[in-house]
């Protein structure tokens, strides 16, 4: 299910908003400690999004790096 809800941690919610604006998919799961996953529609690579990470800012940085690697790049050109 594509997420319509906001993540409870503000730094993560901001990264997810930017990722959606750039064409990445945010899929909500709510399984265990996972809130969902960030998916690149071009290559299919995924990254888990945790609901209650120990340091939300660090998790947001990792999600942002994933976003930077996958935004607007054609298939097969991800680093």
mmCIF file of the N, C-alpha and C atoms, coordinates in Angstrom:
data_MODEL
# 
_entry.id   MODEL 
# 
loop_
_atom_site.group_PDB 
_atom_site.id 
_atom_site.type_symbol 
_atom_site.label_atom_id 
_atom_site.label_alt_id 
_atom_site.label_comp_id 
_atom_site.label_asym_id 
_atom_site.label_entity_id 
_atom_site.label_seq_id 
_atom_site.pdbx_PDB_ins_code 
_atom_site.Cartn_x 
_atom_site.Cartn_y 
_atom_site.Cartn_z 
_atom_site.occupancy 
_atom_site.B_iso_or_equiv 
_atom_site.pdbx_formal_charge 
_atom_site.auth_seq_id 
_atom_site.auth_comp_id 
_atom_site.auth_asym_id 
_atom_site.auth_atom_id 
_atom_site.pdbx_PDB_model_num 
ATOM 1   N N  . UNK A 1 1  ? 0.845  -1.177 0.000   1.00 0.00 ? 1  UNK A N  1 
ATOM 2   C CA . UNK A 1 1  ? 0.000  0.000  0.000   1.00 0.00 ? 1  UNK A CA 1 
ATOM 3   C C  . UNK A 1 1  ? 0.889  1.238  0.000   1.00 0.00 ? 1  UNK A C  1 
ATOM 4   N N  . UNK A 1 2  ? 0.686  2.131  -0.944  1.00 0.00 ? 2  UNK A N  1 
ATOM 5   C CA . UNK A 1 2  ? 1.448  3.372  -0.991  1.00 0.00 ? 2  UNK A CA 1 
ATOM 6   C C  . UNK A 1 2  ? 0.990  4.236  0.172   1.00 0.00 ? 2  UNK A C  1 
ATOM 7   N N  . UNK A 1 3  ? 1.957  4.823  0.867   1.00 0.00 ? 3  UNK A N  1 
ATOM 8   C CA . UNK A 1 3  ? 1.661  5.538  2.100   1.00 0.00 ? 3  UNK A CA 1 
ATOM 9   C C  . UNK A 1 3  ? 0.988  6.881  1.862   1.00 0.00 ? 3  UNK A C  1 
ATOM 10  N N  . UNK A 1 4  ? -0.064 7.113  2.614   1.00 0.00 ? 4  UNK A N  1 
ATOM 11  C CA . UNK A 1 4  ? -0.713 8.417  2.651   1.00 0.00 ? 4  UNK A CA 1 
ATOM 12  C C  . UNK A 1 4  ? -0.482 9.050  4.017   1.00 0.00 ? 4  UNK A C  1 
ATOM 13  N N  . UNK A 1 5  ? -0.018 8.251  4.972   1.00 0.00 ? 5  UNK A N  1 
ATOM 14  C CA . UNK A 1 5  ? 0.217  8.756  6.317   1.00 0.00 ? 5  UNK A CA 1 
ATOM 15  C C  . UNK A 1 5  ? 1.632  9.292  6.440   1.00 0.00 ? 5  UNK A C  1 
ATOM 16  N N  . UNK A 1 6  ? 1.828  10.107 7.459   1.00 0.00 ? 6  UNK A N  1 
ATOM 17  C CA . UNK A 1 6  ? 3.116  10.694 7.739   1.00 0.00 ? 6  UNK A CA 1 
ATOM 18  C C  . UNK A 1 6  ? 3.847  9.823  8.759   1.00 0.00 ? 6  UNK A C  1 
ATOM 19  N N  . UNK A 1 7  ? 5.161  9.713  8.607   1.00 0.00 ? 7  UNK A N  1 
ATOM 20  C CA . UNK A 1 7  ? 5.968  8.959  9.572   1.00 0.00 ? 7  UNK A CA 1 
ATOM 21  C C  . UNK A 1 7  ? 5.959  9.720  10.899  1.00 0.00 ? 7  UNK A C  1 
ATOM 22  N N  . UNK A 1 8  ? 5.945  9.014  12.039  1.00 0.00 ? 8  UNK A N  1 
ATOM 23  C CA . UNK A 1 8  ? 5.868  9.703  13.334  1.00 0.00 ? 8  UNK A CA 1 
ATOM 24  C C  . UNK A 1 8  ? 7.117  10.519 13.706  1.00 0.00 ? 8  UNK A C  1 
ATOM 25  N N  . UNK A 1 9  ? 8.259  10.234 13.103  1.00 0.00 ? 9  UNK A N  1 
ATOM 26  C CA . UNK A 1 9  ? 9.494  10.976 13.410  1.00 0.00 ? 9  UNK A CA 1 
ATOM 27  C C  . UNK A 1 9  ? 9.717  12.039 12.338  1.00 0.00 ? 9  UNK A C  1 
ATOM 28  N N  . UNK A 1 10 ? 9.798  13.298 12.756  1.00 0.00 ? 10 UNK A N  1 
ATOM 29  C CA . UNK A 1 10 ? 9.845  14.419 11.820  1.00 0.00 ? 10 UNK A CA 1 
ATOM 30  C C  . UNK A 1 10 ? 10.999 14.359 10.816  1.00 0.00 ? 10 UNK A C  1 
ATOM 31  N N  . UNK A 1 11 ? 12.259 14.069 11.236  1.00 0.00 ? 11 UNK A N  1 
ATOM 32  C CA . UNK A 1 11 ? 13.347 14.037 10.250  1.00 0.00 ? 11 UNK A CA 1 
ATOM 33  C C  . UNK A 1 11 ? 13.128 12.982 9.166   1.00 0.00 ? 11 UNK A C  1 
ATOM 34  N N  . UNK A 1 12 ? 12.562 11.841 9.544   1.00 0.00 ? 12 UNK A N  1 
ATOM 35  C CA . UNK A 1 12 ? 12.298 10.772 8.582   1.00 0.00 ? 12 UNK A CA 1 
ATOM 36  C C  . UNK A 1 12 ? 11.141 11.171 7.677   1.00 0.00 ? 12 UNK A C  1 
ATOM 37  N N  . UNK A 1 13 ? 10.108 11.785 8.238   1.00 0.00 ? 13 UNK A N  1 
ATOM 38  C CA . UNK A 1 13 ? 8.955  12.217 7.447   1.00 0.00 ? 13 UNK A CA 1 
ATOM 39  C C  . UNK A 1 13 ? 9.374  13.210 6.368   1.00 0.00 ? 13 UNK A C  1 
ATOM 40  N N  . UNK A 1 14 ? 10.310 14.099 6.689   1.00 0.00 ? 14 UNK A N  1 
ATOM 41  C CA . UNK A 1 14 ? 10.777 15.089 5.712   1.00 0.00 ? 14 UNK A CA 1 
ATOM 42  C C  . UNK A 1 14 ? 11.513 14.429 4.550   1.00 0.00 ? 14 UNK A C  1 
ATOM 43  N N  . UNK A 1 15 ? 12.364 13.456 4.861   1.00 0.00 ? 15 UNK A N  1 
ATOM 44  C CA . UNK A 1 15 ? 13.095 12.739 3.806   1.00 0.00 ? 15 UNK A CA 1 
ATOM 45  C C  . UNK A 1 15 ? 12.117 11.967 2.926   1.00 0.00 ? 15 UNK A C  1 
ATOM 46  N N  . UNK A 1 16 ? 11.130 11.325 3.538   1.00 0.00 ? 16 UNK A N  1 
ATOM 47  C CA . UNK A 1 16 ? 10.155 10.554 2.770   1.00 0.00 ? 16 UNK A CA 1 
ATOM 48  C C  . UNK A 1 16 ? 9.325  11.460 1.863   1.00 0.00 ? 16 UNK A C  1 
ATOM 49  N N  . UNK A 1 17 ? 8.983  12.645 2.336   1.00 0.00 ? 17 UNK A N  1 
ATOM 50  C CA . UNK A 1 17 ? 8.233  13.597 1.508   1.00 0.00 ? 17 UNK A CA 1 
ATOM 51  C C  . UNK A 1 17 ? 9.039  13.986 0.277   1.00 0.00 ? 17 UNK A C  1 
ATOM 52  N N  . UNK A 1 18 ? 10.341 14.294 0.480   1.00 0.00 ? 18 UNK A N  1 
ATOM 53  C CA . UNK A 1 18 ? 11.208 14.651 -0.648  1.00 0.00 ? 18 UNK A CA 1 
ATOM 54  C C  . UNK A 1 18 ? 11.360 13.477 -1.608  1.00 0.00 ? 18 UNK A C  1 
ATOM 55  N N  . UNK A 1 19 ? 11.494 12.262 -1.058  1.00 0.00 ? 19 UNK A N  1 
ATOM 56  C CA . UNK A 1 19 ? 11.654 11.071 -1.900  1.00 0.00 ? 19 UNK A CA 1 
ATOM 57  C C  . UNK A 1 19 ? 10.427 10.865 -2.784  1.00 0.00 ? 19 UNK A C  1 
ATOM 58  N N  . UNK A 1 20 ? 9.236  11.044 -2.226  1.00 0.00 ? 20 UNK A N  1 
ATOM 59  C CA . UNK A 1 20 ? 8.016  10.887 -3.015  1.00 0.00 ? 20 UNK A CA 1 
ATOM 60  C C  . UNK A 1 20 ? 7.938  11.948 -4.107  1.00 0.00 ? 20 UNK A C  1 
ATOM 61  N N  . UNK A 1 21 ? 8.346  13.168 -3.799  1.00 0.00 ? 21 UNK A N  1 
ATOM 62  C CA . UNK A 1 21 ? 8.338  14.240 -4.796  1.00 0.00 ? 21 UNK A CA 1 
ATOM 63  C C  . UNK A 1 21 ? 9.268  13.917 -5.961  1.00 0.00 ? 21 UNK A C  1 
ATOM 64  N N  . UNK A 1 22 ? 10.333 13.164 -5.695  1.00 0.00 ? 22 UNK A N  1 
ATOM 65  C CA . UNK A 1 22 ? 11.316 12.815 -6.721  1.00 0.00 ? 22 UNK A CA 1 
ATOM 66  C C  . UNK A 1 22 ? 11.000 11.497 -7.425  1.00 0.00 ? 22 UNK A C  1 
ATOM 67  N N  . UNK A 1 23 ? 9.861  10.885 -7.108  1.00 0.00 ? 23 UNK A N  1 
ATOM 68  C CA . UNK A 1 23 ? 9.435  9.696  -7.838  1.00 0.00 ? 23 UNK A CA 1 
ATOM 69  C C  . UNK A 1 23 ? 9.699  8.368  -7.163  1.00 0.00 ? 23 UNK A C  1 
ATOM 70  N N  . UNK A 1 24 ? 10.298 8.363  -5.976  1.00 0.00 ? 24 UNK A N  1 
ATOM 71  C CA . UNK A 1 24 ? 10.485 7.102  -5.260  1.00 0.00 ? 24 UNK A CA 1 
ATOM 72  C C  . UNK A 1 24 ? 9.178  6.716  -4.587  1.00 0.00 ? 24 UNK A C  1 
ATOM 73  N N  . UNK A 1 25 ? 8.996  5.430  -4.349  1.00 0.00 ? 25 UNK A N  1 
ATOM 74  C CA . UNK A 1 25 ? 7.770  4.940  -3.728  1.00 0.00 ? 25 UNK A CA 1 
ATOM 75  C C  . UNK A 1 25 ? 7.988  4.706  -2.240  1.00 0.00 ? 25 UNK A C  1 
ATOM 76  N N  . UNK A 1 26 ? 7.035  5.140  -1.431  1.00 0.00 ? 26 UNK A N  1 
ATOM 77  C CA . UNK A 1 26 ? 7.040  4.872  0.006   1.00 0.00 ? 26 UNK A CA 1 
ATOM 78  C C  . UNK A 1 26 ? 5.891  3.905  0.255   1.00 0.00 ? 26 UNK A C  1 
ATOM 79  N N  . UNK A 1 27 ? 6.237  2.682  0.644   1.00 0.00 ? 27 UNK A N  1 
ATOM 80  C CA . UNK A 1 27 ? 5.242  1.626  0.853   1.00 0.00 ? 27 UNK A CA 1 
ATOM 81  C C  . UNK A 1 27 ? 5.138  1.371  2.350   1.00 0.00 ? 27 UNK A C  1 
ATOM 82  N N  . UNK A 1 28 ? 3.927  1.501  2.881   1.00 0.00 ? 28 UNK A N  1 
ATOM 83  C CA . UNK A 1 28 ? 3.706  1.283  4.302   1.00 0.00 ? 28 UNK A CA 1 
ATOM 84  C C  . UNK A 1 28 ? 3.456  -0.193 4.578   1.00 0.00 ? 28 UNK A C  1 
ATOM 85  N N  . UNK A 1 29 ? 4.125  -0.754 5.603   1.00 0.00 ? 29 UNK A N  1 
ATOM 86  C CA . UNK A 1 29 ? 3.983  -2.178 5.922   1.00 0.00 ? 29 UNK A CA 1 
ATOM 87  C C  . UNK A 1 29 ? 3.487  -2.429 7.342   1.00 0.00 ? 29 UNK A C  1 
ATOM 88  N N  . UNK A 1 30 ? 4.104  -1.804 8.314   1.00 0.00 ? 30 UNK A N  1 
ATOM 89  C CA . UNK A 1 30 ? 3.821  -2.025 9.738   1.00 0.00 ? 30 UNK A CA 1 
ATOM 90  C C  . UNK A 1 30 ? 3.993  -3.487 10.132  1.00 0.00 ? 30 UNK A C  1 
ATOM 91  N N  . UNK A 1 31 ? 5.196  -4.022 9.889   1.00 0.00 ? 31 UNK A N  1 
ATOM 92  C CA . UNK A 1 31 ? 5.537  -5.392 10.289  1.00 0.00 ? 31 UNK A CA 1 
ATOM 93  C C  . UNK A 1 31 ? 6.674  -5.301 11.285  1.00 0.00 ? 31 UNK A C  1 
ATOM 94  N N  . UNK A 1 32 ? 6.436  -5.703 12.497  1.00 0.00 ? 32 UNK A N  1 
ATOM 95  C CA . UNK A 1 32 ? 7.476  -5.657 13.517  1.00 0.00 ? 32 UNK A CA 1 
ATOM 96  C C  . UNK A 1 32 ? 7.902  -4.228 13.774  1.00 0.00 ? 32 UNK A C  1 
ATOM 97  N N  . UNK A 1 33 ? 9.211  -3.976 13.669  1.00 0.00 ? 33 UNK A N  1 
ATOM 98  C CA . UNK A 1 33 ? 9.739  -2.633 13.894  1.00 0.00 ? 33 UNK A CA 1 
ATOM 99  C C  . UNK A 1 33 ? 9.747  -1.792 12.624  1.00 0.00 ? 33 UNK A C  1 
ATOM 100 N N  . UNK A 1 34 ? 9.342  -2.405 11.514  1.00 0.00 ? 34 UNK A N  1 
ATOM 101 C CA . UNK A 1 34 ? 9.349  -1.666 10.252  1.00 0.00 ? 34 UNK A CA 1 
ATOM 102 C C  . UNK A 1 34 ? 8.059  -0.879 10.090  1.00 0.00 ? 34 UNK A C  1 
ATOM 103 N N  . UNK A 1 35 ? 8.204  0.365  9.652   1.00 0.00 ? 35 UNK A N  1 
ATOM 104 C CA . UNK A 1 35 ? 7.057  1.208  9.327   1.00 0.00 ? 35 UNK A CA 1 
ATOM 105 C C  . UNK A 1 35 ? 6.693  1.022  7.859   1.00 0.00 ? 35 UNK A C  1 
ATOM 106 N N  . UNK A 1 36 ? 7.721  0.731  7.042   1.00 0.00 ? 36 UNK A N  1 
ATOM 107 C CA . UNK A 1 36 ? 7.496  0.557  5.621   1.00 0.00 ? 36 UNK A CA 1 
ATOM 108 C C  . UNK A 1 36 ? 8.804  0.352  4.890   1.00 0.00 ? 36 UNK A C  1 
ATOM 109 N N  . UNK A 1 37 ? 8.786  0.691  3.582   1.00 0.00 ? 37 UNK A N  1 
ATOM 110 C CA . UNK A 1 37 ? 10.019 0.586  2.801   1.00 0.00 ? 37 UNK A CA 1 
ATOM 111 C C  . UNK A 1 37 ? 10.021 1.665  1.721   1.00 0.00 ? 37 UNK A C  1 
ATOM 112 N N  . UNK A 1 38 ? 11.222 2.066  1.365   1.00 0.00 ? 38 UNK A N  1 
ATOM 113 C CA . UNK A 1 38 ? 11.443 3.030  0.299   1.00 0.00 ? 38 UNK A CA 1 
ATOM 114 C C  . UNK A 1 38 ? 11.879 2.238  -0.917  1.00 0.00 ? 38 UNK A C  1 
ATOM 115 N N  . UNK A 1 39 ? 11.197 2.427  -2.057  1.00 0.00 ? 39 UNK A N  1 
ATOM 116 C CA . UNK A 1 39 ? 11.432 1.601  -3.244  1.00 0.00 ? 39 UNK A CA 1 
ATOM 117 C C  . UNK A 1 39 ? 11.774 2.487  -4.429  1.00 0.00 ? 39 UNK A C  1 
ATOM 118 N N  . UNK A 1 40 ? 12.841 2.111  -5.149  1.00 0.00 ? 40 UNK A N  1 
ATOM 119 C CA . UNK A 1 40 ? 13.184 2.772  -6.398  1.00 0.00 ? 40 UNK A CA 1 
ATOM 120 C C  . UNK A 1 40 ? 12.382 2.094  -7.500  1.00 0.00 ? 40 UNK A C  1 
ATOM 121 N N  . UNK A 1 41 ? 11.482 2.831  -8.194  1.00 0.00 ? 41 UNK A N  1 
ATOM 122 C CA . UNK A 1 41 ? 10.670 2.193  -9.228  1.00 0.00 ? 41 UNK A CA 1 
ATOM 123 C C  . UNK A 1 41 ? 11.471 1.794  -10.470 1.00 0.00 ? 41 UNK A C  1 
ATOM 124 N N  . UNK A 1 42 ? 12.647 2.396  -10.674 1.00 0.00 ? 42 UNK A N  1 
ATOM 125 C CA . UNK A 1 42 ? 13.452 2.089  -11.855 1.00 0.00 ? 42 UNK A CA 1 
ATOM 126 C C  . UNK A 1 42 ? 14.178 0.756  -11.725 1.00 0.00 ? 42 UNK A C  1 
ATOM 127 N N  . UNK A 1 43 ? 14.866 0.559  -10.584 1.00 0.00 ? 43 UNK A N  1 
ATOM 128 C CA . UNK A 1 43 ? 15.676 -0.661 -10.448 1.00 0.00 ? 43 UNK A CA 1 
ATOM 129 C C  . UNK A 1 43 ? 15.080 -1.667 -9.464  1.00 0.00 ? 43 UNK A C  1 
ATOM 130 N N  . UNK A 1 44 ? 14.083 -1.254 -8.668  1.00 0.00 ? 44 UNK A N  1 
ATOM 131 C CA . UNK A 1 44 ? 13.451 -2.166 -7.730  1.00 0.00 ? 44 UNK A CA 1 
ATOM 132 C C  . UNK A 1 44 ? 14.166 -2.302 -6.396  1.00 0.00 ? 44 UNK A C  1 
ATOM 133 N N  . UNK A 1 45 ? 15.291 -1.603 -6.219  1.00 0.00 ? 45 UNK A N  1 
ATOM 134 C CA . UNK A 1 45 ? 16.010 -1.678 -4.944  1.00 0.00 ? 45 UNK A CA 1 
ATOM 135 C C  . UNK A 1 45 ? 15.133 -1.108 -3.839  1.00 0.00 ? 45 UNK A C  1 
ATOM 136 N N  . UNK A 1 46 ? 15.233 -1.701 -2.641  1.00 0.00 ? 46 UNK A N  1 
ATOM 137 C CA . UNK A 1 46 ? 14.396 -1.296 -1.512  1.00 0.00 ? 46 UNK A CA 1 
ATOM 138 C C  . UNK A 1 46 ? 15.253 -1.025 -0.288  1.00 0.00 ? 46 UNK A C  1 
ATOM 139 N N  . UNK A 1 47 ? 14.721 -0.160 0.585   1.00 0.00 ? 47 UNK A N  1 
ATOM 140 C CA . UNK A 1 47 ? 15.377 0.109  1.865   1.00 0.00 ? 47 UNK A CA 1 
ATOM 141 C C  . UNK A 1 47 ? 14.288 0.148  2.935   1.00 0.00 ? 47 UNK A C  1 
ATOM 142 N N  . UNK A 1 48 ? 14.485 -0.570 4.049   1.00 0.00 ? 48 UNK A N  1 
ATOM 143 C CA . UNK A 1 48 ? 13.461 -0.557 5.099   1.00 0.00 ? 48 UNK A CA 1 
ATOM 144 C C  . UNK A 1 48 ? 13.394 0.801  5.797   1.00 0.00 ? 48 UNK A C  1 
ATOM 145 N N  . UNK A 1 49 ? 12.189 1.165  6.228   1.00 0.00 ? 49 UNK A N  1 
ATOM 146 C CA . UNK A 1 49 ? 11.969 2.372  7.011   1.00 0.00 ? 49 UNK A CA 1 
ATOM 147 C C  . UNK A 1 49 ? 11.497 1.893  8.381   1.00 0.00 ? 49 UNK A C  1 
ATOM 148 N N  . UNK A 1 50 ? 12.244 2.231  9.414   1.00 0.00 ? 50 UNK A N  1 
ATOM 149 C CA . UNK A 1 50 ? 11.905 1.774  10.763  1.00 0.00 ? 50 UNK A CA 1 
ATOM 150 C C  . UNK A 1 50 ? 11.032 2.793  11.474  1.00 0.00 ? 50 UNK A C  1 
ATOM 151 N N  . UNK A 1 51 ? 10.136 2.305  12.314  1.00 0.00 ? 51 UNK A N  1 
ATOM 152 C CA . UNK A 1 51 ? 9.188  3.166  13.010  1.00 0.00 ? 51 UNK A CA 1 
ATOM 153 C C  . UNK A 1 51 ? 9.856  3.914  14.162  1.00 0.00 ? 51 UNK A C  1 
ATOM 154 N N  . UNK A 1 52 ? 10.643 3.210  14.942  1.00 0.00 ? 52 UNK A N  1 
ATOM 155 C CA . UNK A 1 52 ? 11.247 3.837  16.119  1.00 0.00 ? 52 UNK A CA 1 
ATOM 156 C C  . UNK A 1 52 ? 12.755 3.578  16.150  1.00 0.00 ? 52 UNK A C  1 
ATOM 157 N N  . UNK A 1 53 ? 13.502 4.196  15.223  1.00 0.00 ? 53 UNK A N  1 
ATOM 158 C CA . UNK A 1 53 ? 14.954 3.997  15.258  1.00 0.00 ? 53 UNK A CA 1 
ATOM 159 C C  . UNK A 1 53 ? 15.540 4.655  16.504  1.00 0.00 ? 53 UNK A C  1 
ATOM 160 N N  . UNK A 1 54 ? 16.669 4.148  16.951  1.00 0.00 ? 54 UNK A N  1 
ATOM 161 C CA . UNK A 1 54 ? 17.302 4.689  18.157  1.00 0.00 ? 54 UNK A CA 1 
ATOM 162 C C  . UNK A 1 54 ? 17.629 6.172  17.986  1.00 0.00 ? 54 UNK A C  1 
ATOM 163 N N  . UNK A 1 55 ? 18.189 6.526  16.832  1.00 0.00 ? 55 UNK A N  1 
ATOM 164 C CA . UNK A 1 55 ? 18.501 7.929  16.529  1.00 0.00 ? 55 UNK A CA 1 
ATOM 165 C C  . UNK A 1 55 ? 17.829 8.258  15.191  1.00 0.00 ? 55 UNK A C  1 
ATOM 166 N N  . UNK A 1 56 ? 16.665 8.902  15.218  1.00 0.00 ? 56 UNK A N  1 
ATOM 167 C CA . UNK A 1 56 ? 15.920 9.166  13.979  1.00 0.00 ? 56 UNK A CA 1 
ATOM 168 C C  . UNK A 1 56 ? 16.722 9.963  12.949  1.00 0.00 ? 56 UNK A C  1 
ATOM 169 N N  . UNK A 1 57 ? 17.578 10.861 13.398  1.00 0.00 ? 57 UNK A N  1 
ATOM 170 C CA . UNK A 1 57 ? 18.374 11.665 12.467  1.00 0.00 ? 57 UNK A CA 1 
ATOM 171 C C  . UNK A 1 57 ? 19.339 10.799 11.656  1.00 0.00 ? 57 UNK A C  1 
ATOM 172 N N  . UNK A 1 58 ? 19.921 9.780  12.282  1.00 0.00 ? 58 UNK A N  1 
ATOM 173 C CA . UNK A 1 58 ? 20.846 8.887  11.570  1.00 0.00 ? 58 UNK A CA 1 
ATOM 174 C C  . UNK A 1 58 ? 20.088 8.046  10.535  1.00 0.00 ? 58 UNK A C  1 
ATOM 175 N N  . UNK A 1 59 ? 18.916 7.568  10.920  1.00 0.00 ? 59 UNK A N  1 
ATOM 176 C CA . UNK A 1 59 ? 18.110 6.775  9.978   1.00 0.00 ? 59 UNK A CA 1 
ATOM 177 C C  . UNK A 1 59 ? 17.680 7.660  8.808   1.00 0.00 ? 59 UNK A C  1 
ATOM 178 N N  . UNK A 1 60 ? 17.323 8.912  9.103   1.00 0.00 ? 60 UNK A N  1 
ATOM 179 C CA . UNK A 1 60 ? 16.936 9.848  8.042   1.00 0.00 ? 60 UNK A CA 1 
ATOM 180 C C  . UNK A 1 60 ? 18.104 10.095 7.093   1.00 0.00 ? 60 UNK A C  1 
ATOM 181 N N  . UNK A 1 61 ? 19.320 10.176 7.612   1.00 0.00 ? 61 UNK A N  1 
ATOM 182 C CA . UNK A 1 61 ? 20.507 10.363 6.760   1.00 0.00 ? 61 UNK A CA 1 
ATOM 183 C C  . UNK A 1 61 ? 20.697 9.174  5.818   1.00 0.00 ? 61 UNK A C  1 
ATOM 184 N N  . UNK A 1 62 ? 20.515 7.954  6.333   1.00 0.00 ? 62 UNK A N  1 
ATOM 185 C CA . UNK A 1 62 ? 20.659 6.762  5.487   1.00 0.00 ? 62 UNK A CA 1 
ATOM 186 C C  . UNK A 1 62 ? 19.587 6.733  4.393   1.00 0.00 ? 62 UNK A C  1 
ATOM 187 N N  . UNK A 1 63 ? 18.361 7.100  4.757   1.00 0.00 ? 63 UNK A N  1 
ATOM 188 C CA . UNK A 1 63 ? 17.291 7.160  3.760   1.00 0.00 ? 63 UNK A CA 1 
ATOM 189 C C  . UNK A 1 63 ? 17.581 8.239  2.719   1.00 0.00 ? 63 UNK A C  1 
ATOM 190 N N  . UNK A 1 64 ? 18.148 9.347  3.163   1.00 0.00 ? 64 UNK A N  1 
ATOM 191 C CA . UNK A 1 64 ? 18.475 10.442 2.250   1.00 0.00 ? 64 UNK A CA 1 
ATOM 192 C C  . UNK A 1 64 ? 19.570 10.025 1.268   1.00 0.00 ? 64 UNK A C  1 
ATOM 193 N N  . UNK A 1 65 ? 20.542 9.248  1.728   1.00 0.00 ? 65 UNK A N  1 
ATOM 194 C CA . UNK A 1 65 ? 21.590 8.740  0.829   1.00 0.00 ? 65 UNK A CA 1 
ATOM 195 C C  . UNK A 1 65 ? 20.979 7.823  -0.226  1.00 0.00 ? 65 UNK A C  1 
ATOM 196 N N  . UNK A 1 66 ? 20.050 6.966  0.186   1.00 0.00 ? 66 UNK A N  1 
ATOM 197 C CA . UNK A 1 66 ? 19.346 6.100  -0.761  1.00 0.00 ? 66 UNK A CA 1 
ATOM 198 C C  . UNK A 1 66 ? 18.605 6.967  -1.780  1.00 0.00 ? 66 UNK A C  1 
ATOM 199 N N  . UNK A 1 67 ? 17.917 7.991  -1.298  1.00 0.00 ? 67 UNK A N  1 
ATOM 200 C CA . UNK A 1 67 ? 17.172 8.904  -2.171  1.00 0.00 ? 67 UNK A CA 1 
ATOM 201 C C  . UNK A 1 67 ? 18.097 9.570  -3.177  1.00 0.00 ? 67 UNK A C  1 
ATOM 202 N N  . UNK A 1 68 ? 19.242 10.044 -2.718  1.00 0.00 ? 68 UNK A N  1 
ATOM 203 C CA . UNK A 1 68 ? 20.198 10.710 -3.605  1.00 0.00 ? 68 UNK A CA 1 
ATOM 204 C C  . UNK A 1 68 ? 20.737 9.771  -4.678  1.00 0.00 ? 68 UNK A C  1 
ATOM 205 N N  . UNK A 1 69 ? 20.964 8.495  -4.318  1.00 0.00 ? 69 UNK A N  1 
ATOM 206 C CA . UNK A 1 69 ? 21.482 7.513  -5.276  1.00 0.00 ? 69 UNK A CA 1 
ATOM 207 C C  . UNK A 1 69 ? 20.470 7.166  -6.352  1.00 0.00 ? 69 UNK A C  1 
ATOM 208 N N  . UNK A 1 70 ? 19.176 7.245  -6.016  1.00 0.00 ? 70 UNK A N  1 
ATOM 209 C CA . UNK A 1 70 ? 18.151 6.707  -6.912  1.00 0.00 ? 70 UNK A CA 1 
ATOM 210 C C  . UNK A 1 70 ? 17.252 7.750  -7.554  1.00 0.00 ? 70 UNK A C  1 
ATOM 211 N N  . UNK A 1 71 ? 17.439 8.983  -7.291  1.00 0.00 ? 71 UNK A N  1 
ATOM 212 C CA . UNK A 1 71 ? 16.517 9.978  -7.881  1.00 0.00 ? 71 UNK A CA 1 
ATOM 213 C C  . UNK A 1 71 ? 16.884 10.270 -9.327  1.00 0.00 ? 71 UNK A C  1 
ATOM 214 N N  . UNK A 1 72 ? 15.920 10.136 -10.174 1.00 0.00 ? 72 UNK A N  1 
ATOM 215 C CA . UNK A 1 72 ? 16.055 10.516 -11.571 1.00 0.00 ? 72 UNK A CA 1 
ATOM 216 C C  . UNK A 1 72 ? 17.164 9.846  -12.347 1.00 0.00 ? 72 UNK A C  1 
ATOM 217 N N  . UNK A 1 73 ? 17.623 8.660  -11.943 1.00 0.00 ? 73 UNK A N  1 
ATOM 218 C CA . UNK A 1 73 ? 18.666 7.965  -12.695 1.00 0.00 ? 73 UNK A CA 1 
ATOM 219 C C  . UNK A 1 73 ? 18.033 6.839  -13.493 1.00 0.00 ? 73 UNK A C  1 
ATOM 220 N N  . UNK A 1 74 ? 18.409 6.695  -14.753 1.00 0.00 ? 74 UNK A N  1 
ATOM 221 C CA . UNK A 1 74 ? 17.860 5.599  -15.574 1.00 0.00 ? 74 UNK A CA 1 
ATOM 222 C C  . UNK A 1 74 ? 18.281 4.231  -15.045 1.00 0.00 ? 74 UNK A C  1 
ATOM 223 N N  . UNK A 1 75 ? 17.576 3.194  -15.460 1.00 0.00 ? 75 UNK A N  1 
ATOM 224 C CA . UNK A 1 75 ? 17.872 1.828  -15.016 1.00 0.00 ? 75 UNK A CA 1 
ATOM 225 C C  . UNK A 1 75 ? 19.329 1.484  -15.284 1.00 0.00 ? 75 UNK A C  1 
ATOM 226 N N  . UNK A 1 76 ? 19.932 0.807  -14.313 1.00 0.00 ? 76 UNK A N  1 
ATOM 227 C CA . UNK A 1 76 ? 21.280 0.307  -14.487 1.00 0.00 ? 76 UNK A CA 1 
ATOM 228 C C  . UNK A 1 76 ? 22.385 1.326  -14.235 1.00 0.00 ? 76 UNK A C  1 
ATOM 229 N N  . UNK A 1 77 ? 22.044 2.560  -13.878 1.00 0.00 ? 77 UNK A N  1 
ATOM 230 C CA . UNK A 1 77 ? 23.069 3.565  -13.673 1.00 0.00 ? 77 UNK A CA 1 
ATOM 231 C C  . UNK A 1 77 ? 23.205 3.979  -12.222 1.00 0.00 ? 77 UNK A C  1 
ATOM 232 N N  . UNK A 1 78 ? 22.705 3.171  -11.289 1.00 0.00 ? 78 UNK A N  1 
ATOM 233 C CA . UNK A 1 78 ? 22.807 3.481  -9.870  1.00 0.00 ? 78 UNK A CA 1 
ATOM 234 C C  . UNK A 1 78 ? 24.213 3.152  -9.383  1.00 0.00 ? 78 UNK A C  1 
ATOM 235 N N  . UNK A 1 79 ? 24.710 3.973  -8.468  1.00 0.00 ? 79 UNK A N  1 
ATOM 236 C CA . UNK A 1 79 ? 26.058 3.725  -7.923  1.00 0.00 ? 79 UNK A CA 1 
ATOM 237 C C  . UNK A 1 79 ? 26.016 2.848  -6.704  1.00 0.00 ? 79 UNK A C  1 
# 
